[in-house]
Amino acid sequence: MKASIGDRLVVESPTTGAQRRDGEIVGLHHPDGTPPYDVRWSDTGHVSLVFPGPDAHIHRFAGQTEQPA
């Protein structure tokens, strides 16, 4: 998984009936775009350090494809 600043991280819920979470990647810790990421969550505005798991994927801007974790 590789991301750029401004990409969206989407985390699907592992629990049936629970909501997915998404946020904007606002910080990278490695120059090659690999995790972890600083993510500003859309539901709270809180920024946290995220190590994406298998239930996460990157939503890129137009012209780019999504990448699974």
N, CA, C, O and CB atoms as a CASP TS submission, in Angstrom:
PFRMAT TS
TARGET T0000
AUTHOR 0000-0000-0000
METHOD Language model
MODEL 1
PARENT N/A
ATOM      1  N   MET     1       0.851  -1.174   0.000  1.00  0.00           N
ATOM      2  CA  MET     1       0.000   0.000   0.000  1.00  0.00           C
ATOM      3  C   MET     1       0.892   1.231   0.000  1.00  0.00           C
ATOM      4  O   MET     1       1.817   1.348   0.804  1.00  0.00           O
ATOM      5  CB  MET     1      -0.965   0.001   1.221  1.00  0.00           C
ATOM      6  N   LYS     2       0.597   2.146  -0.915  1.00  0.00           N
ATOM      7  CA  LYS     2       1.315   3.418  -0.981  1.00  0.00           C
ATOM      8  C   LYS     2       0.294   4.529  -1.150  1.00  0.00           C
ATOM      9  O   LYS     2      -0.712   4.364  -1.839  1.00  0.00           O
ATOM     10  CB  LYS     2       2.357   3.430  -2.149  1.00  0.00           C
ATOM     11  N   ALA     3       0.561   5.657  -0.518  1.00  0.00           N
ATOM     12  CA  ALA     3      -0.368   6.782  -0.563  1.00  0.00           C
ATOM     13  C   ALA     3       0.393   8.080  -0.754  1.00  0.00           C
ATOM     14  O   ALA     3       1.615   8.138  -0.620  1.00  0.00           O
ATOM     15  CB  ALA     3      -1.216   6.843   0.717  1.00  0.00           C
ATOM     16  N   SER     4      -0.364   9.111  -1.070  1.00  0.00           N
ATOM     17  CA  SER     4       0.158  10.467  -1.192  1.00  0.00           C
ATOM     18  C   SER     4      -0.673  11.377  -0.300  1.00  0.00           C
ATOM     19  O   SER     4      -1.809  11.054   0.048  1.00  0.00           O
ATOM     20  CB  SER     4       0.135  10.957  -2.676  1.00  0.00           C
ATOM     21  N   ILE     5      -0.100  12.514   0.064  1.00  0.00           N
ATOM     22  CA  ILE     5      -0.848  13.507   0.823  1.00  0.00           C
ATOM     23  C   ILE     5      -2.103  13.869   0.024  1.00  0.00           C
ATOM     24  O   ILE     5      -2.029  14.103  -1.182  1.00  0.00           O
ATOM     25  CB  ILE     5       0.028  14.779   1.117  1.00  0.00           C
ATOM     26  N   GLY     6      -3.244  13.913   0.693  1.00  0.00           N
ATOM     27  CA  GLY     6      -4.506  14.249   0.043  1.00  0.00           C
ATOM     28  C   GLY     6      -5.335  13.047  -0.358  1.00  0.00           C
ATOM     29  O   GLY     6      -6.535  13.184  -0.600  1.00  0.00           O
ATOM     30  N   ASP     7      -4.718  11.851  -0.436  1.00  0.00           N
ATOM     31  CA  ASP     7      -5.493  10.638  -0.708  1.00  0.00           C
ATOM     32  C   ASP     7      -6.420  10.377   0.474  1.00  0.00           C
ATOM     33  O   ASP     7      -6.218  10.916   1.563  1.00  0.00           O
ATOM     34  CB  ASP     7      -4.555   9.410  -0.963  1.00  0.00           C
ATOM     35  N   ARG     8      -7.439   9.545   0.251  1.00  0.00           N
ATOM     36  CA  ARG     8      -8.353   9.173   1.330  1.00  0.00           C
ATOM     37  C   ARG     8      -8.092   7.727   1.735  1.00  0.00           C
ATOM     38  O   ARG     8      -7.942   6.842   0.893  1.00  0.00           O
ATOM     39  CB  ARG     8      -9.834   9.364   0.898  1.00  0.00           C
ATOM     40  N   LEU     9      -8.043   7.514   3.041  1.00  0.00           N
ATOM     41  CA  LEU     9      -7.951   6.169   3.582  1.00  0.00           C
ATOM     42  C   LEU     9      -9.361   5.760   3.978  1.00  0.00           C
ATOM     43  O   LEU     9     -10.029   6.464   4.735  1.00  0.00           O
ATOM     44  CB  LEU     9      -6.954   6.092   4.802  1.00  0.00           C
ATOM     45  N   VAL    10      -9.814   4.617   3.462  1.00  0.00           N
ATOM     46  CA  VAL    10     -11.141   4.098   3.778  1.00  0.00           C
ATOM     47  C   VAL    10     -10.952   2.790   4.531  1.00  0.00           C
ATOM     48  O   VAL    10     -10.267   1.881   4.061  1.00  0.00           O
ATOM     49  CB  VAL    10     -12.011   3.893   2.482  1.00  0.00           C
ATOM     50  N   VAL    11     -11.570   2.706   5.710  1.00  0.00           N
ATOM     51  CA  VAL    11     -11.483   1.499   6.530  1.00  0.00           C
ATOM     52  C   VAL    11     -12.882   0.912   6.624  1.00  0.00           C
ATOM     53  O   VAL    11     -13.788   1.512   7.202  1.00  0.00           O
ATOM     54  CB  VAL    11     -10.893   1.804   7.959  1.00  0.00           C
ATOM     55  N   GLU    12     -13.041  -0.265   6.047  1.00  0.00           N
ATOM     56  CA  GLU    12     -14.324  -0.968   6.104  1.00  0.00           C
ATOM     57  C   GLU    12     -14.495  -1.540   7.503  1.00  0.00           C
ATOM     58  O   GLU    12     -13.517  -1.900   8.159  1.00  0.00           O
ATOM     59  CB  GLU    12     -14.407  -2.098   5.022  1.00  0.00           C
ATOM     60  N   SER    13     -15.732  -1.621   7.950  1.00  0.00           N
ATOM     61  CA  SER    13     -15.994  -2.156   9.279  1.00  0.00           C
ATOM     62  C   SER    13     -15.927  -3.680   9.266  1.00  0.00           C
ATOM     63  O   SER    13     -16.531  -4.319   8.405  1.00  0.00           O
ATOM     64  CB  SER    13     -17.363  -1.685   9.787  1.00  0.00           C
ATOM     65  N   PRO    14     -15.194  -4.266  10.217  1.00  0.00           N
ATOM     66  CA  PRO    14     -15.160  -5.730  10.293  1.00  0.00           C
ATOM     67  C   PRO    14     -16.436  -6.301  10.915  1.00  0.00           C
ATOM     68  O   PRO    14     -16.645  -7.514  10.908  1.00  0.00           O
ATOM     69  CB  PRO    14     -13.946  -6.184  11.100  1.00  0.00           C
ATOM     70  N   THR    15     -17.292  -5.420  11.455  1.00  0.00           N
ATOM     71  CA  THR    15     -18.517  -5.840  12.117  1.00  0.00           C
ATOM     72  C   THR    15     -19.722  -5.540  11.233  1.00  0.00           C
ATOM     73  O   THR    15     -19.850  -4.430  10.717  1.00  0.00           O
ATOM     74  CB  THR    15     -18.661  -5.143  13.480  1.00  0.00           C
ATOM     75  N   THR    16     -20.589  -6.502  11.057  1.00  0.00           N
ATOM     76  CA  THR    16     -21.794  -6.306  10.259  1.00  0.00           C
ATOM     77  C   THR    16     -22.655  -5.215  10.880  1.00  0.00           C
ATOM     78  O   THR    16     -22.904  -5.218  12.085  1.00  0.00           O
ATOM     79  CB  THR    16     -22.592  -7.622  10.137  1.00  0.00           C
ATOM     80  N   GLY    17     -23.105  -4.282  10.047  1.00  0.00           N
ATOM     81  CA  GLY    17     -23.972  -3.217  10.517  1.00  0.00           C
ATOM     82  C   GLY    17     -23.242  -1.977  11.002  1.00  0.00           C
ATOM     83  O   GLY    17     -23.872  -0.941  11.217  1.00  0.00           O
ATOM     84  N   ALA    18     -21.950  -2.055  11.175  1.00  0.00           N
ATOM     85  CA  ALA    18     -21.176  -0.887  11.615  1.00  0.00           C
ATOM     86  C   ALA    18     -20.752  -0.082  10.396  1.00  0.00           C
ATOM     87  O   ALA    18     -20.677  -0.613   9.288  1.00  0.00           O
ATOM     88  CB  ALA    18     -19.930  -1.317  12.449  1.00  0.00           C
ATOM     89  N   GLN    19     -20.475   1.206  10.604  1.00  0.00           N
ATOM     90  CA  GLN    19     -20.125   2.080   9.494  1.00  0.00           C
ATOM     91  C   GLN    19     -18.643   2.010   9.156  1.00  0.00           C
ATOM     92  O   GLN    19     -17.793   1.737  10.004  1.00  0.00           O
ATOM     93  CB  GLN    19     -20.511   3.503   9.814  1.00  0.00           C
ATOM     94  N   ARG    20     -18.368   2.270   7.876  1.00  0.00           N
ATOM     95  CA  ARG    20     -16.979   2.413   7.452  1.00  0.00           C
ATOM     96  C   ARG    20     -16.487   3.768   7.927  1.00  0.00           C
ATOM     97  O   ARG    20     -17.284   4.655   8.231  1.00  0.00           O
ATOM     98  CB  ARG    20     -16.829   2.268   5.899  1.00  0.00           C
ATOM     99  N   ARG    21     -15.184   3.922   7.990  1.00  0.00           N
ATOM    100  CA  ARG    21     -14.571   5.185   8.376  1.00  0.00           C
ATOM    101  C   ARG    21     -13.662   5.635   7.267  1.00  0.00           C
ATOM    102  O   ARG    21     -13.039   4.813   6.595  1.00  0.00           O
ATOM    103  CB  ARG    21     -13.798   5.059   9.703  1.00  0.00           C
ATOM    104  N   ASP    22     -13.575   6.951   7.065  1.00  0.00           N
ATOM    105  CA  ASP    22     -12.657   7.450   6.060  1.00  0.00           C
ATOM    106  C   ASP    22     -12.053   8.758   6.542  1.00  0.00           C
ATOM    107  O   ASP    22     -12.614   9.463   7.381  1.00  0.00           O
ATOM    108  CB  ASP    22     -13.369   7.639   4.704  1.00  0.00           C
ATOM    109  N   GLY    23     -10.897   9.051   5.985  1.00  0.00           N
ATOM    110  CA  GLY    23     -10.226  10.288   6.336  1.00  0.00           C
ATOM    111  C   GLY    23      -9.176  10.645   5.307  1.00  0.00           C
ATOM    112  O   GLY    23      -8.779   9.822   4.483  1.00  0.00           O
ATOM    113  N   GLU    24      -8.735  11.889   5.373  1.00  0.00           N
ATOM    114  CA  GLU    24      -7.716  12.396   4.456  1.00  0.00           C
ATOM    115  C   GLU    24      -6.331  12.123   5.021  1.00  0.00           C
ATOM    116  O   GLU    24      -6.071  12.356   6.202  1.00  0.00           O
ATOM    117  CB  GLU    24      -7.908  13.908   4.201  1.00  0.00           C
ATOM    118  N   ILE    25      -5.446  11.628   4.164  1.00  0.00           N
ATOM    119  CA  ILE    25      -4.060  11.428   4.578  1.00  0.00           C
ATOM    120  C   ILE    25      -3.381  12.790   4.570  1.00  0.00           C
ATOM    121  O   ILE    25      -3.243  13.426   3.526  1.00  0.00           O
ATOM    122  CB  ILE    25      -3.313  10.408   3.639  1.00  0.00           C
ATOM    123  N   VAL    26      -2.957  13.229   5.762  1.00  0.00           N
ATOM    124  CA  VAL    26      -2.358  14.553   5.919  1.00  0.00           C
ATOM    125  C   VAL    26      -0.873  14.483   6.246  1.00  0.00           C
ATOM    126  O   VAL    26      -0.202  15.513   6.308  1.00  0.00           O
ATOM    127  CB  VAL    26      -3.078  15.322   7.003  1.00  0.00           C
ATOM    128  N   GLY    27      -0.354  13.270   6.456  1.00  0.00           N
ATOM    129  CA  GLY    27       1.066  13.138   6.750  1.00  0.00           C
ATOM    130  C   GLY    27       1.593  11.768   6.397  1.00  0.00           C
ATOM    131  O   GLY    27       0.922  10.754   6.594  1.00  0.00           O
ATOM    132  N   LEU    28       2.813  11.753   5.868  1.00  0.00           N
ATOM    133  CA  LEU    28       3.505  10.505   5.534  1.00  0.00           C
ATOM    134  C   LEU    28       4.735  10.392   6.421  1.00  0.00           C
ATOM    135  O   LEU    28       5.353  11.398   6.767  1.00  0.00           O
ATOM    136  CB  LEU    28       3.900  10.454   4.016  1.00  0.00           C
ATOM    137  N   HIS    29       5.087   9.172   6.786  1.00  0.00           N
ATOM    138  CA  HIS    29       6.264   8.946   7.616  1.00  0.00           C
ATOM    139  C   HIS    29       7.415   8.323   6.837  1.00  0.00           C
ATOM    140  O   HIS    29       8.523   8.190   7.356  1.00  0.00           O
ATOM    141  CB  HIS    29       5.906   8.064   8.783  1.00  0.00           C
ATOM    142  N   HIS    30       7.147   7.939   5.578  1.00  0.00           N
ATOM    143  CA  HIS    30       8.172   7.362   4.712  1.00  0.00           C
ATOM    144  C   HIS    30       8.082   8.024   3.340  1.00  0.00           C
ATOM    145  O   HIS    30       6.982   8.228   2.827  1.00  0.00           O
ATOM    146  CB  HIS    30       8.006   5.812   4.597  1.00  0.00           C
ATOM    147  N   PRO    31       9.218   8.360   2.742  1.00  0.00           N
ATOM    148  CA  PRO    31       9.193   9.044   1.445  1.00  0.00           C
ATOM    149  C   PRO    31       8.566   8.225   0.316  1.00  0.00           C
ATOM    150  O   PRO    31       8.127   8.796  -0.682  1.00  0.00           O
ATOM    151  CB  PRO    31      10.586   9.417   1.056  1.00  0.00           C
ATOM    152  N   ASP    32       8.518   6.902   0.456  1.00  0.00           N
ATOM    153  CA  ASP    32       7.935   6.074  -0.609  1.00  0.00           C
ATOM    154  C   ASP    32       6.419   5.913  -0.477  1.00  0.00           C
ATOM    155  O   ASP    32       5.808   5.212  -1.283  1.00  0.00           O
ATOM    156  CB  ASP    32       8.588   4.703  -0.609  1.00  0.00           C
ATOM    157  N   GLY    33       5.798   6.548   0.527  1.00  0.00           N
ATOM    158  CA  GLY    33       4.346   6.514   0.673  1.00  0.00           C
ATOM    159  C   GLY    33       3.787   5.298   1.374  1.00  0.00           C
ATOM    160  O   GLY    33       2.575   5.081   1.364  1.00  0.00           O
ATOM    161  N   THR    34       4.655   4.492   1.987  1.00  0.00           N
ATOM    162  CA  THR    34       4.180   3.323   2.724  1.00  0.00           C
ATOM    163  C   THR    34       3.741   3.734   4.133  1.00  0.00           C
ATOM    164  O   THR    34       4.155   4.783   4.627  1.00  0.00           O
ATOM    165  CB  THR    34       5.283   2.235   2.795  1.00  0.00           C
ATOM    166  N   PRO    35       2.900   2.909   4.784  1.00  0.00           N
ATOM    167  CA  PRO    35       2.411   3.232   6.126  1.00  0.00           C
ATOM    168  C   PRO    35       3.554   3.311   7.145  1.00  0.00           C
ATOM    169  O   PRO    35       4.644   2.781   6.928  1.00  0.00           O
ATOM    170  CB  PRO    35       1.385   2.188   6.576  1.00  0.00           C
ATOM    171  N   PRO    36       3.269   3.985   8.254  1.00  0.00           N
ATOM    172  CA  PRO    36       1.989   4.512   8.730  1.00  0.00           C
ATOM    173  C   PRO    36       1.682   5.878   8.140  1.00  0.00           C
ATOM    174  O   PRO    36       2.535   6.517   7.524  1.00  0.00           O
ATOM    175  CB  PRO    36       1.988   4.598  10.244  1.00  0.00           C
ATOM    176  N   TYR    37       0.428   6.313   8.346  1.00  0.00           N
ATOM    177  CA  TYR    37      -0.042   7.603   7.842  1.00  0.00           C
ATOM    178  C   TYR    37      -0.658   8.423   8.970  1.00  0.00           C
ATOM    179  O   TYR    37      -1.207   7.873   9.924  1.00  0.00           O
ATOM    180  CB  TYR    37      -1.065   7.403   6.708  1.00  0.00           C
ATOM    181  N   ASP    38      -0.561   9.743   8.849  1.00  0.00           N
ATOM    182  CA  ASP    38      -1.347  10.637   9.698  1.00  0.00           C
ATOM    183  C   ASP    38      -2.646  10.878   8.941  1.00  0.00           C
ATOM    184  O   ASP    38      -2.633  11.344   7.802  1.00  0.00           O
ATOM    185  CB  ASP    38      -0.577  12.003  10.022  1.00  0.00           C
ATOM    186  N   VAL    39      -3.765  10.560   9.579  1.00  0.00           N
ATOM    187  CA  VAL    39      -5.075  10.646   8.928  1.00  0.00           C
ATOM    188  C   VAL    39      -5.989  11.582   9.716  1.00  0.00           C
ATOM    189  O   VAL    39      -6.114  11.458  10.934  1.00  0.00           O
ATOM    190  CB  VAL    39      -5.719   9.240   8.801  1.00  0.00           C
ATOM    191  N   ARG    40      -6.628  12.523   9.009  1.00  0.00           N
ATOM    192  CA  ARG    40      -7.664  13.373   9.607  1.00  0.00           C
ATOM    193  C   ARG    40      -9.003  12.737   9.271  1.00  0.00           C
ATOM    194  O   ARG    40      -9.431  12.734   8.117  1.00  0.00           O
ATOM    195  CB  ARG    40      -7.584  14.867   9.081  1.00  0.00           C
ATOM    196  N   TRP    41      -9.663  12.193  10.303  1.00  0.00           N
ATOM    197  CA  TRP    41     -10.911  11.465  10.117  1.00  0.00           C
ATOM    198  C   TRP    41     -12.055  12.409   9.781  1.00  0.00           C
ATOM    199  O   TRP    41     -12.203  13.457  10.410  1.00  0.00           O
ATOM    200  CB  TRP    41     -11.246  10.662  11.365  1.00  0.00           C
ATOM    201  N   SER    42     -12.863  12.044   8.794  1.00  0.00           N
ATOM    202  CA  SER    42     -13.955  12.907   8.340  1.00  0.00           C
ATOM    203  C   SER    42     -15.075  13.018   9.372  1.00  0.00           C
ATOM    204  O   SER    42     -15.790  14.020   9.395  1.00  0.00           O
ATOM    205  CB  SER    42     -14.518  12.384   7.031  1.00  0.00           C
ATOM    206  N   ASP    43     -15.240  12.008  10.224  1.00  0.00           N
ATOM    207  CA  ASP    43     -16.340  12.048  11.194  1.00  0.00           C
ATOM    208  C   ASP    43     -16.028  12.865  12.441  1.00  0.00           C
ATOM    209  O   ASP    43     -16.947  13.360  13.093  1.00  0.00           O
ATOM    210  CB  ASP    43     -16.701  10.653  11.602  1.00  0.00           C
ATOM    211  N   THR    44     -14.739  13.019  12.790  1.00  0.00           N
ATOM    212  CA  THR    44     -14.387  13.723  14.026  1.00  0.00           C
ATOM    213  C   THR    44     -13.446  14.900  13.813  1.00  0.00           C
ATOM    214  O   THR    44     -13.384  15.801  14.649  1.00  0.00           O
ATOM    215  CB  THR    44     -13.761  12.764  14.988  1.00  0.00           C
ATOM    216  N   GLY    45     -12.710  14.902  12.700  1.00  0.00           N
ATOM    217  CA  GLY    45     -11.700  15.928  12.470  1.00  0.00           C
ATOM    218  C   GLY    45     -10.411  15.663  13.223  1.00  0.00           C
ATOM    219  O   GLY    45      -9.449  16.419  13.089  1.00  0.00           O
ATOM    220  N   HIS    46     -10.379  14.599  14.014  1.00  0.00           N
ATOM    221  CA  HIS    46      -9.200  14.228  14.794  1.00  0.00           C
ATOM    222  C   HIS    46      -8.132  13.641  13.872  1.00  0.00           C
ATOM    223  O   HIS    46      -8.444  12.908  12.934  1.00  0.00           O
ATOM    224  CB  HIS    46      -9.574  13.216  15.906  1.00  0.00           C
ATOM    225  N   VAL    47      -6.873  13.968  14.148  1.00  0.00           N
ATOM    226  CA  VAL    47      -5.761  13.404  13.379  1.00  0.00           C
ATOM    227  C   VAL    47      -5.109  12.319  14.223  1.00  0.00           C
ATOM    228  O   VAL    47      -4.790  12.539  15.391  1.00  0.00           O
ATOM    229  CB  VAL    47      -4.718  14.509  12.974  1.00  0.00           C
ATOM    230  N   SER    48      -4.912  11.147  13.625  1.00  0.00           N
ATOM    231  CA  SER    48      -4.267  10.054  14.342  1.00  0.00           C
ATOM    232  C   SER    48      -3.289   9.318  13.439  1.00  0.00           C
ATOM    233  O   SER    48      -3.381   9.375  12.213  1.00  0.00           O
ATOM    234  CB  SER    48      -5.311   9.083  14.891  1.00  0.00           C
ATOM    235  N   LEU    49      -2.357   8.631  14.072  1.00  0.00           N
ATOM    236  CA  LEU    49      -1.380   7.805  13.370  1.00  0.00           C
ATOM    237  C   LEU    49      -2.039   6.461  13.083  1.00  0.00           C
ATOM    238  O   LEU    49      -2.551   5.807  13.992  1.00  0.00           O
ATOM    239  CB  LEU    49      -0.057   7.630  14.209  1.00  0.00           C
ATOM    240  N   VAL    50      -2.025   6.047  11.804  1.00  0.00           N
ATOM    241  CA  VAL    50      -2.746   4.841  11.399  1.00  0.00           C
ATOM    242  C   VAL    50      -1.807   3.872  10.692  1.00  0.00           C
ATOM    243  O   VAL    50      -1.070   4.244   9.779  1.00  0.00           O
ATOM    244  CB  VAL    50      -3.930   5.199  10.483  1.00  0.00           C
ATOM    245  N   PHE    51      -1.853   2.624  11.137  1.00  0.00           N
ATOM    246  CA  PHE    51      -1.195   1.509  10.469  1.00  0.00           C
ATOM    247  C   PHE    51      -2.325   0.694   9.834  1.00  0.00           C
ATOM    248  O   PHE    51      -2.921  -0.140  10.514  1.00  0.00           O
ATOM    249  CB  PHE    51      -0.305   0.633  11.480  1.00  0.00           C
ATOM    250  N   PRO    52      -2.639   0.911   8.542  1.00  0.00           N
ATOM    251  CA  PRO    52      -3.807   0.273   7.928  1.00  0.00           C
ATOM    252  C   PRO    52      -3.719  -1.253   7.935  1.00  0.00           C
ATOM    253  O   PRO    52      -2.656  -1.837   7.726  1.00  0.00           O
ATOM    254  CB  PRO    52      -3.968   0.761   6.504  1.00  0.00           C
ATOM    255  N   GLY    53      -4.857  -1.869   8.181  1.00  0.00           N
ATOM    256  CA  GLY    53      -4.950  -3.321   8.165  1.00  0.00           C
ATOM    257  C   GLY    53      -5.563  -3.811   6.867  1.00  0.00           C
ATOM    258  O   GLY    53      -5.713  -3.042   5.918  1.00  0.00           O
ATOM    259  N   PRO    54      -5.920  -5.095   6.821  1.00  0.00           N
ATOM    260  CA  PRO    54      -6.453  -5.693   5.595  1.00  0.00           C
ATOM    261  C   PRO    54      -7.842  -5.179   5.213  1.00  0.00           C
ATOM    262  O   PRO    54      -8.301  -5.412   4.095  1.00  0.00           O
ATOM    263  CB  PRO    54      -6.505  -7.183   5.748  1.00  0.00           C
ATOM    264  N   ASP    55      -8.511  -4.486   6.130  1.00  0.00           N
ATOM    265  CA  ASP    55      -9.842  -3.953   5.839  1.00  0.00           C
ATOM    266  C   ASP    55      -9.789  -2.513   5.329  1.00  0.00           C
ATOM    267  O   ASP    55     -10.818  -1.842   5.259  1.00  0.00           O
ATOM    268  CB  ASP    55     -10.713  -4.025   7.082  1.00  0.00           C
ATOM    269  N   ALA    56      -8.590  -2.036   4.972  1.00  0.00           N
ATOM    270  CA  ALA    56      -8.416  -0.649   4.523  1.00  0.00           C
ATOM    271  C   ALA    56      -7.965  -0.590   3.071  1.00  0.00           C
ATOM    272  O   ALA    56      -7.320  -1.508   2.562  1.00  0.00           O
ATOM    273  CB  ALA    56      -7.404   0.078   5.413  1.00  0.00           C
ATOM    274  N   HIS    57      -8.320   0.517   2.415  1.00  0.00           N
ATOM    275  CA  HIS    57      -7.813   0.770   1.065  1.00  0.00           C
ATOM    276  C   HIS    57      -7.663   2.275   0.868  1.00  0.00           C
ATOM    277  O   HIS    57      -8.248   3.079   1.594  1.00  0.00           O
ATOM    278  CB  HIS    57      -8.761   0.159  -0.018  1.00  0.00           C
ATOM    279  N   ILE    58      -6.870   2.628  -0.122  1.00  0.00           N
ATOM    280  CA  ILE    58      -6.603   4.025  -0.458  1.00  0.00           C
ATOM    281  C   ILE    58      -7.503   4.433  -1.615  1.00  0.00           C
ATOM    282  O   ILE    58      -7.574   3.735  -2.626  1.00  0.00           O
ATOM    283  CB  ILE    58      -5.104   4.241  -0.819  1.00  0.00           C
ATOM    284  N   HIS    59      -8.181   5.550  -1.471  1.00  0.00           N
ATOM    285  CA  HIS    59      -8.977   6.115  -2.564  1.00  0.00           C
ATOM    286  C   HIS    59      -8.190   7.294  -3.106  1.00  0.00           C
ATOM    287  O   HIS    59      -8.010   8.304  -2.425  1.00  0.00           O
ATOM    288  CB  HIS    59     -10.427   6.551  -2.085  1.00  0.00           C
ATOM    289  N   ARG    60      -7.733   7.157  -4.316  1.00  0.00           N
ATOM    290  CA  ARG    60      -6.894   8.183  -4.937  1.00  0.00           C
ATOM    291  C   ARG    60      -7.738   9.158  -5.737  1.00  0.00           C
ATOM    292  O   ARG    60      -8.921   8.924  -5.983  1.00  0.00           O
ATOM    293  CB  ARG    60      -5.836   7.543  -5.838  1.00  0.00           C
ATOM    294  N   PHE    61      -7.116  10.243  -6.135  1.00  0.00           N
ATOM    295  CA  PHE    61      -7.790  11.238  -6.961  1.00  0.00           C
ATOM    296  C   PHE    61      -8.024  10.681  -8.359  1.00  0.00           C
ATOM    297  O   PHE    61      -7.481   9.630  -8.701  1.00  0.00           O
ATOM    298  CB  PHE    61      -6.968  12.542  -7.029  1.00  0.00           C
ATOM    299  N   ALA    62      -8.822  11.365  -9.170  1.00  0.00           N
ATOM    300  CA  ALA    62      -9.183  10.934 -10.525  1.00  0.00           C
ATOM    301  C   ALA    62      -7.961  10.509 -11.325  1.00  0.00           C
ATOM    302  O   ALA    62      -6.913  11.152 -11.277  1.00  0.00           O
ATOM    303  CB  ALA    62      -9.914  12.054 -11.259  1.00  0.00           C
ATOM    304  N   GLY    63      -8.114   9.423 -12.054  1.00  0.00           N
ATOM    305  CA  GLY    63      -7.032   8.936 -12.894  1.00  0.00           C
ATOM    306  C   GLY    63      -6.118   7.947 -12.203  1.00  0.00           C
ATOM    307  O   GLY    63      -5.242   7.360 -12.838  1.00  0.00           O
ATOM    308  N   GLN    64      -6.313   7.755 -10.906  1.00  0.00           N
ATOM    309  CA  GLN    64      -5.510   6.792 -10.172  1.00  0.00           C
ATOM    310  C   GLN    64      -6.429   5.679  -9.697  1.00  0.00           C
ATOM    311  O   GLN    64      -7.644   5.862  -9.629  1.00  0.00           O
ATOM    312  CB  GLN    64      -4.766   7.462  -8.976  1.00  0.00           C
ATOM    313  N   THR    65      -5.857   4.533  -9.369  1.00  0.00           N
ATOM    314  CA  THR    65      -6.658   3.397  -8.929  1.00  0.00           C
ATOM    315  C   THR    65      -6.519   3.200  -7.429  1.00  0.00           C
ATOM    316  O   THR    65      -5.558   3.662  -6.814  1.00  0.00           O
ATOM    317  CB  THR    65      -6.246   2.122  -9.675  1.00  0.00           C
ATOM    318  N   GLU    66      -7.503   2.499  -6.845  1.00  0.00           N
ATOM    319  CA  GLU    66      -7.453   2.200  -5.424  1.00  0.00           C
ATOM    320  C   GLU    66      -6.463   1.075  -5.178  1.00  0.00           C
ATOM    321  O   GLU    66      -6.251   0.215  -6.033  1.00  0.00           O
ATOM    322  CB  GLU    66      -8.848   1.824  -4.891  1.00  0.00           C
ATOM    323  N   GLN    67      -5.854   1.097  -3.981  1.00  0.00           N
ATOM    324  CA  GLN    67      -4.933   0.042  -3.594  1.00  0.00           C
ATOM    325  C   GLN    67      -5.399  -0.571  -2.285  1.00  0.00           C
ATOM    326  O   GLN    67      -5.708   0.159  -1.344  1.00  0.00           O
ATOM    327  CB  GLN    67      -3.490   0.581  -3.466  1.00  0.00           C
ATOM    328  N   PRO    68      -5.458  -1.898  -2.203  1.00  0.00           N
ATOM    329  CA  PRO    68      -5.799  -2.532  -0.931  1.00  0.00           C
ATOM    330  C   PRO    68      -4.635  -2.429   0.037  1.00  0.00           C
ATOM    331  O   PRO    68      -3.508  -2.123  -0.354  1.00  0.00           O
ATOM    332  CB  PRO    68      -6.188  -4.004  -1.142  1.00  0.00           C
ATOM    333  N   ALA    69      -4.919  -2.685   1.290  1.00  0.00           N
ATOM    334  CA  ALA    69      -3.865  -2.651   2.321  1.00  0.00           C
ATOM    335  C   ALA    69      -2.918  -3.809   2.144  1.00  0.00           C
ATOM    336  O   ALA    69      -1.967  -3.952   2.912  1.00  0.00           O
ATOM    337  CB  ALA    69      -4.470  -2.684   3.733  1.00  0.00           C
TER
END
